Amino acid sequence: MPFASVSIIGCGWLGLPLAEILARQGYRVNGSTTTLEKIPVLQKAGIFPFLLQVDASVRGEGVKDFFDTDIVVITLPFRRSFTDPHDYRKQVDAVLAQCKNVPSLIFTSSTSVYPDNIGSAAEELDFKPDNERSKVLRQVEKHITARKGIVVRFSGLYGGTRKIGAFLSGKKEFSGGDSPVNLIHQDDAVGILQKVIEQREKLAGEIFNGCSDAHPTKKVLYTAAAKKMNLAPPQFIEEKNSVKKIVVNEKVKKVLGYKFLHPDPLKNI
């Protein structure tokens, strides 16, 4: 049976390594980028490059060809620079408008959609987002699953060029020292998406959390990171009520059969 064709919207920090692995495995991979300089990078990796802009519409050369595919993976980042969070919904809607004949949709969401004090954050929970960005993200998720698409909620992403504690330099005081961290390594994020792609036909409408097994506190993790980088240990403000959110990852292990390569962020500093 020939490998499927995959189109990845956004070949950035997450989309590019996913595209590279899929291309090596034999998939035909279309990758979108917004910068001309990225075209030869994609070509060198065996990815068919498309220069596309996504806002309220999808613009660029070869839009029809890009969406003539078996699978669309949407990795559009929900940028902090959006003055109106609903601009993100417009971006995703523009992509979905092009996906009417695409059999499989996969959307990379974020565990930030869960309220900060939810406790154990599992996929089956019915919850109410606690800020406007989270509300918009939840709306997008529902739009995807209504189309029988698959949602993967990733926790804080690290690995590759993103080092744990890179933000520590030059800062002195931090909040939330007793709060557990929810992180996932780039290798595991890509690995989970591979599993979803492989098993997509039985996963229509499903939501998965992508998060490491271990949840050290911010104080423990970032103090260890500072020591590794020969920086002064961070000072944490004393707080009466710290955030208590632990993202549960049992579903990806049970349903997808995924085994984490980096289960504990403390061991990847």
Contacts in CASP RR format, 6 or more apart in sequence:
PFRMAT RR
TARGET T0000
AUTHOR 0000-0000-0000
METHOD contacts of the structure
MODEL  1
MPFASVSIIGCGWLGLPLAEILARQGYRVNGSTTTLEKIPVLQKAGIFPF
LLQVDASVRGEGVKDFFDTDIVVITLPFRRSFTDPHDYRKQVDAVLAQCK
NVPSLIFTSSTSVYPDNIGSAAEELDFKPDNERSKVLRQVEKHITARKGI
VVRFSGLYGGTRKIGAFLSGKKEFSGGDSPVNLIHQDDAVGILQKVIEQR
EKLAGEIFNGCSDAHPTKKVLYTAAAKKMNLAPPQFIEEKNSVKKIVVNE
KVKKVLGYKFLHPDPLKNI
3 25 0 8 1.000
3 26 0 8 1.000
3 27 0 8 1.000
3 28 0 8 1.000
4 27 0 8 1.000
4 28 0 8 1.000
4 70 0 8 1.000
4 71 0 8 1.000
4 197 0 8 1.000
5 27 0 8 1.000
5 28 0 8 1.000
5 29 0 8 1.000
5 30 0 8 1.000
5 69 0 8 1.000
5 70 0 8 1.000
5 71 0 8 1.000
6 19 0 8 1.000
6 22 0 8 1.000
6 27 0 8 1.000
6 28 0 8 1.000
6 29 0 8 1.000
6 30 0 8 1.000
6 69 0 8 1.000
6 70 0 8 1.000
6 71 0 8 1.000
6 72 0 8 1.000
6 73 0 8 1.000
6 197 0 8 1.000
7 29 0 8 1.000
7 30 0 8 1.000
7 31 0 8 1.000
7 32 0 8 1.000
7 66 0 8 1.000
7 67 0 8 1.000
7 69 0 8 1.000
7 71 0 8 1.000
7 72 0 8 1.000
7 73 0 8 1.000
8 15 0 8 1.000
8 18 0 8 1.000
8 19 0 8 1.000
8 29 0 8 1.000
8 30 0 8 1.000
8 31 0 8 1.000
8 32 0 8 1.000
8 72 0 8 1.000
8 73 0 8 1.000
8 75 0 8 1.000
9 31 0 8 1.000
9 32 0 8 1.000
9 52 0 8 1.000
9 54 0 8 1.000
9 72 0 8 1.000
9 73 0 8 1.000
9 74 0 8 1.000
9 75 0 8 1.000
9 76 0 8 1.000
9 95 0 8 1.000
10 31 0 8 1.000
10 32 0 8 1.000
10 33 0 8 1.000
10 75 0 8 1.000
10 76 0 8 1.000
11 19 0 8 1.000
11 31 0 8 1.000
11 32 0 8 1.000
11 33 0 8 1.000
11 38 0 8 1.000
11 42 0 8 1.000
11 47 0 8 1.000
12 33 0 8 1.000
12 75 0 8 1.000
13 157 0 8 1.000
13 160 0 8 1.000
13 161 0 8 1.000
13 162 0 8 1.000
13 186 0 8 1.000
14 75 0 8 1.000
14 108 0 8 1.000
14 154 0 8 1.000
14 157 0 8 1.000
14 186 0 8 1.000
14 189 0 8 1.000
14 190 0 8 1.000
15 73 0 8 1.000
15 75 0 8 1.000
16 41 0 8 1.000
16 42 0 8 1.000
16 45 0 8 1.000
17 186 0 8 1.000
17 190 0 8 1.000
18 73 0 8 1.000
18 75 0 8 1.000
18 190 0 8 1.000
18 193 0 8 1.000
18 194 0 8 1.000
19 29 0 8 1.000
19 31 0 8 1.000
19 42 0 8 1.000
19 45 0 8 1.000
19 47 0 8 1.000
20 45 0 8 1.000
20 46 0 8 1.000
20 47 0 8 1.000
21 190 0 8 1.000
21 194 0 8 1.000
22 29 0 8 1.000
22 194 0 8 1.000
22 197 0 8 1.000
23 29 0 8 1.000
23 45 0 8 1.000
23 46 0 8 1.000
23 47 0 8 1.000
28 48 0 8 1.000
29 46 0 8 1.000
29 47 0 8 1.000
29 48 0 8 1.000
30 47 0 8 1.000
30 48 0 8 1.000
30 50 0 8 1.000
30 65 0 8 1.000
30 66 0 8 1.000
30 69 0 8 1.000
31 42 0 8 1.000
31 47 0 8 1.000
31 48 0 8 1.000
31 49 0 8 1.000
31 50 0 8 1.000
31 66 0 8 1.000
32 49 0 8 1.000
32 50 0 8 1.000
32 51 0 8 1.000
32 52 0 8 1.000
32 54 0 8 1.000
32 66 0 8 1.000
33 39 0 8 1.000
33 42 0 8 1.000
33 49 0 8 1.000
33 50 0 8 1.000
33 51 0 8 1.000
33 52 0 8 1.000
34 51 0 8 1.000
34 52 0 8 1.000
34 53 0 8 1.000
35 51 0 8 1.000
36 51 0 8 1.000
38 49 0 8 1.000
39 49 0 8 1.000
39 51 0 8 1.000
42 48 0 8 1.000
42 49 0 8 1.000
43 49 0 8 1.000
50 60 0 8 1.000
50 61 0 8 1.000
50 62 0 8 1.000
50 63 0 8 1.000
50 65 0 8 1.000
50 66 0 8 1.000
51 60 0 8 1.000
51 61 0 8 1.000
52 58 0 8 1.000
52 59 0 8 1.000
52 60 0 8 1.000
52 63 0 8 1.000
52 66 0 8 1.000
53 59 0 8 1.000
53 60 0 8 1.000
54 76 0 8 1.000
54 91 0 8 1.000
54 94 0 8 1.000
54 95 0 8 1.000
55 87 0 8 1.000
55 90 0 8 1.000
55 91 0 8 1.000
55 94 0 8 1.000
56 90 0 8 1.000
56 91 0 8 1.000
56 94 0 8 1.000
57 94 0 8 1.000
57 97 0 8 1.000
58 94 0 8 1.000
58 95 0 8 1.000
58 97 0 8 1.000
58 98 0 8 1.000
63 98 0 8 1.000
66 98 0 8 1.000
67 98 0 8 1.000
67 99 0 8 1.000
67 101 0 8 1.000
67 102 0 8 1.000
68 101 0 8 1.000
69 102 0 8 1.000
70 102 0 8 1.000
70 103 0 8 1.000
70 104 0 8 1.000
71 102 0 8 1.000
71 103 0 8 1.000
71 104 0 8 1.000
71 105 0 8 1.000
71 106 0 8 1.000
71 197 0 8 1.000
71 200 0 8 1.000
72 95 0 8 1.000
72 99 0 8 1.000
72 102 0 8 1.000
72 104 0 8 1.000
72 105 0 8 1.000
72 106 0 8 1.000
73 106 0 8 1.000
73 107 0 8 1.000
73 108 0 8 1.000
73 193 0 8 1.000
73 197 0 8 1.000
74 92 0 8 1.000
74 95 0 8 1.000
74 105 0 8 1.000
74 106 0 8 1.000
74 107 0 8 1.000
74 108 0 8 1.000
74 144 0 8 1.000
75 108 0 8 1.000
76 88 0 8 1.000
76 91 0 8 1.000
76 92 0 8 1.000
76 95 0 8 1.000
78 85 0 8 1.000
78 88 0 8 1.000
78 110 0 8 1.000
78 133 0 8 1.000
78 136 0 8 1.000
78 137 0 8 1.000
79 88 0 8 1.000
82 88 0 8 1.000
85 132 0 8 1.000
85 133 0 8 1.000
85 135 0 8 1.000
85 136 0 8 1.000
86 136 0 8 1.000
88 136 0 8 1.000
88 137 0 8 1.000
88 140 0 8 1.000
89 136 0 8 1.000
89 139 0 8 1.000
89 140 0 8 1.000
92 107 0 8 1.000
92 140 0 8 1.000
92 143 0 8 1.000
92 144 0 8 1.000
93 143 0 8 1.000
96 105 0 8 1.000
96 143 0 8 1.000
96 144 0 8 1.000
96 147 0 8 1.000
99 105 0 8 1.000
99 147 0 8 1.000
104 149 0 8 1.000
104 150 0 8 1.000
104 197 0 8 1.000
104 200 0 8 1.000
104 201 0 8 1.000
105 144 0 8 1.000
105 147 0 8 1.000
105 148 0 8 1.000
105 149 0 8 1.000
105 150 0 8 1.000
106 149 0 8 1.000
106 150 0 8 1.000
106 152 0 8 1.000
106 193 0 8 1.000
106 196 0 8 1.000
106 197 0 8 1.000
106 200 0 8 1.000
107 140 0 8 1.000
107 141 0 8 1.000
107 144 0 8 1.000
107 149 0 8 1.000
107 150 0 8 1.000
107 151 0 8 1.000
107 152 0 8 1.000
108 152 0 8 1.000
108 154 0 8 1.000
108 193 0 8 1.000
109 137 0 8 1.000
109 140 0 8 1.000
109 141 0 8 1.000
109 151 0 8 1.000
109 152 0 8 1.000
109 153 0 8 1.000
109 154 0 8 1.000
109 207 0 8 1.000
110 137 0 8 1.000
110 153 0 8 1.000
110 154 0 8 1.000
110 155 0 8 1.000
110 156 0 8 1.000
111 121 0 8 1.000
111 153 0 8 1.000
111 154 0 8 1.000
111 155 0 8 1.000
111 156 0 8 1.000
111 182 0 8 1.000
111 209 0 8 1.000
111 210 0 8 1.000
111 211 0 8 1.000
111 247 0 8 1.000
112 133 0 8 1.000
112 134 0 8 1.000
112 137 0 8 1.000
113 129 0 8 1.000
113 134 0 8 1.000
113 137 0 8 1.000
113 138 0 8 1.000
113 141 0 8 1.000
113 153 0 8 1.000
114 121 0 8 1.000
114 125 0 8 1.000
114 127 0 8 1.000
114 134 0 8 1.000
114 245 0 8 1.000
114 247 0 8 1.000
115 127 0 8 1.000
115 128 0 8 1.000
115 129 0 8 1.000
115 130 0 8 1.000
115 134 0 8 1.000
115 245 0 8 1.000
116 130 0 8 1.000
116 243 0 8 1.000
116 245 0 8 1.000
117 243 0 8 1.000
117 244 0 8 1.000
117 245 0 8 1.000
118 125 0 8 1.000
118 127 0 8 1.000
118 245 0 8 1.000
119 244 0 8 1.000
119 245 0 8 1.000
119 246 0 8 1.000
120 246 0 8 1.000
120 248 0 8 1.000
121 182 0 8 1.000
121 209 0 8 1.000
121 245 0 8 1.000
121 246 0 8 1.000
121 247 0 8 1.000
121 248 0 8 1.000
122 209 0 8 1.000
122 248 0 8 1.000
122 250 0 8 1.000
122 251 0 8 1.000
123 153 0 8 1.000
123 207 0 8 1.000
123 208 0 8 1.000
123 209 0 8 1.000
123 248 0 8 1.000
123 251 0 8 1.000
129 135 0 8 1.000
129 137 0 8 1.000
129 138 0 8 1.000
141 151 0 8 1.000
141 207 0 8 1.000
144 150 0 8 1.000
144 151 0 8 1.000
144 205 0 8 1.000
145 151 0 8 1.000
145 205 0 8 1.000
145 206 0 8 1.000
145 207 0 8 1.000
148 204 0 8 1.000
148 205 0 8 1.000
149 204 0 8 1.000
149 205 0 8 1.000
150 196 0 8 1.000
150 200 0 8 1.000
150 203 0 8 1.000
150 204 0 8 1.000
150 205 0 8 1.000
150 206 0 8 1.000
150 207 0 8 1.000
150 208 0 8 1.000
151 205 0 8 1.000
151 206 0 8 1.000
151 207 0 8 1.000
151 208 0 8 1.000
152 192 0 8 1.000
152 193 0 8 1.000
152 196 0 8 1.000
152 207 0 8 1.000
152 208 0 8 1.000
152 210 0 8 1.000
153 207 0 8 1.000
153 208 0 8 1.000
153 209 0 8 1.000
153 210 0 8 1.000
153 247 0 8 1.000
154 184 0 8 1.000
154 189 0 8 1.000
154 210 0 8 1.000
154 211 0 8 1.000
155 182 0 8 1.000
155 183 0 8 1.000
155 184 0 8 1.000
155 209 0 8 1.000
155 210 0 8 1.000
155 211 0 8 1.000
155 212 0 8 1.000
155 247 0 8 1.000
156 182 0 8 1.000
156 183 0 8 1.000
156 184 0 8 1.000
157 183 0 8 1.000
157 184 0 8 1.000
157 186 0 8 1.000
157 189 0 8 1.000
158 164 0 8 1.000
158 183 0 8 1.000
158 184 0 8 1.000
158 185 0 8 1.000
158 186 0 8 1.000
158 265 0 8 1.000
158 268 0 8 1.000
159 185 0 8 1.000
159 186 0 8 1.000
159 187 0 8 1.000
159 268 0 8 1.000
160 186 0 8 1.000
162 186 0 8 1.000
163 225 0 8 1.000
164 183 0 8 1.000
164 221 0 8 1.000
164 222 0 8 1.000
164 225 0 8 1.000
164 265 0 8 1.000
164 268 0 8 1.000
164 269 0 8 1.000
165 222 0 8 1.000
165 225 0 8 1.000
165 226 0 8 1.000
165 229 0 8 1.000
165 269 0 8 1.000
168 222 0 8 1.000
168 225 0 8 1.000
168 226 0 8 1.000
168 229 0 8 1.000
168 231 0 8 1.000
168 234 0 8 1.000
169 229 0 8 1.000
169 231 0 8 1.000
171 234 0 8 1.000
172 234 0 8 1.000
172 235 0 8 1.000
173 234 0 8 1.000
173 235 0 8 1.000
173 236 0 8 1.000
173 237 0 8 1.000
174 218 0 8 1.000
174 222 0 8 1.000
174 234 0 8 1.000
174 235 0 8 1.000
174 236 0 8 1.000
174 237 0 8 1.000
175 236 0 8 1.000
175 237 0 8 1.000
175 239 0 8 1.000
176 218 0 8 1.000
176 219 0 8 1.000
176 236 0 8 1.000
176 237 0 8 1.000
176 239 0 8 1.000
176 242 0 8 1.000
176 243 0 8 1.000
177 217 0 8 1.000
177 218 0 8 1.000
177 219 0 8 1.000
177 236 0 8 1.000
177 239 0 8 1.000
177 242 0 8 1.000
178 217 0 8 1.000
178 218 0 8 1.000
178 219 0 8 1.000
178 239 0 8 1.000
178 242 0 8 1.000
179 217 0 8 1.000
179 218 0 8 1.000
179 242 0 8 1.000
179 243 0 8 1.000
179 244 0 8 1.000
179 245 0 8 1.000
180 215 0 8 1.000
180 216 0 8 1.000
180 217 0 8 1.000
180 218 0 8 1.000
180 244 0 8 1.000
180 245 0 8 1.000
180 246 0 8 1.000
181 215 0 8 1.000
181 216 0 8 1.000
181 217 0 8 1.000
181 218 0 8 1.000
181 221 0 8 1.000
181 265 0 8 1.000
182 211 0 8 1.000
182 212 0 8 1.000
182 215 0 8 1.000
182 245 0 8 1.000
182 246 0 8 1.000
182 247 0 8 1.000
183 211 0 8 1.000
183 212 0 8 1.000
183 265 0 8 1.000
184 210 0 8 1.000
184 211 0 8 1.000
184 212 0 8 1.000
185 212 0 8 1.000
185 261 0 8 1.000
185 262 0 8 1.000
185 265 0 8 1.000
185 268 0 8 1.000
187 261 0 8 1.000
187 262 0 8 1.000
188 210 0 8 1.000
188 212 0 8 1.000
188 258 0 8 1.000
188 260 0 8 1.000
188 261 0 8 1.000
188 262 0 8 1.000
189 210 0 8 1.000
191 258 0 8 1.000
191 261 0 8 1.000
192 208 0 8 1.000
192 210 0 8 1.000
192 252 0 8 1.000
192 256 0 8 1.000
192 258 0 8 1.000
195 252 0 8 1.000
195 256 0 8 1.000
195 257 0 8 1.000
195 258 0 8 1.000
196 203 0 8 1.000
196 208 0 8 1.000
196 256 0 8 1.000
199 256 0 8 1.000
203 255 0 8 1.000
206 255 0 8 1.000
208 251 0 8 1.000
208 252 0 8 1.000
208 255 0 8 1.000
208 256 0 8 1.000
209 247 0 8 1.000
209 248 0 8 1.000
209 249 0 8 1.000
209 251 0 8 1.000
209 252 0 8 1.000
210 247 0 8 1.000
210 249 0 8 1.000
210 252 0 8 1.000
211 247 0 8 1.000
211 248 0 8 1.000
211 249 0 8 1.000
212 249 0 8 1.000
212 260 0 8 1.000
212 262 0 8 1.000
212 263 0 8 1.000
212 264 0 8 1.000
212 265 0 8 1.000
213 249 0 8 1.000
213 260 0 8 1.000
213 263 0 8 1.000
213 264 0 8 1.000
214 263 0 8 1.000
214 264 0 8 1.000
214 265 0 8 1.000
214 266 0 8 1.000
215 246 0 8 1.000
215 247 0 8 1.000
216 264 0 8 1.000
216 265 0 8 1.000
216 266 0 8 1.000
218 236 0 8 1.000
219 234 0 8 1.000
219 236 0 8 1.000
220 266 0 8 1.000
221 265 0 8 1.000
221 266 0 8 1.000
221 269 0 8 1.000
222 234 0 8 1.000
223 233 0 8 1.000
223 234 0 8 1.000
224 266 0 8 1.000
224 269 0 8 1.000
225 269 0 8 1.000
226 232 0 8 1.000
226 233 0 8 1.000
226 234 0 8 1.000
227 233 0 8 1.000
228 269 0 8 1.000
249 260 0 8 1.000
252 258 0 8 1.000
253 259 0 8 1.000
253 260 0 8 1.000
262 268 0 8 1.000
END
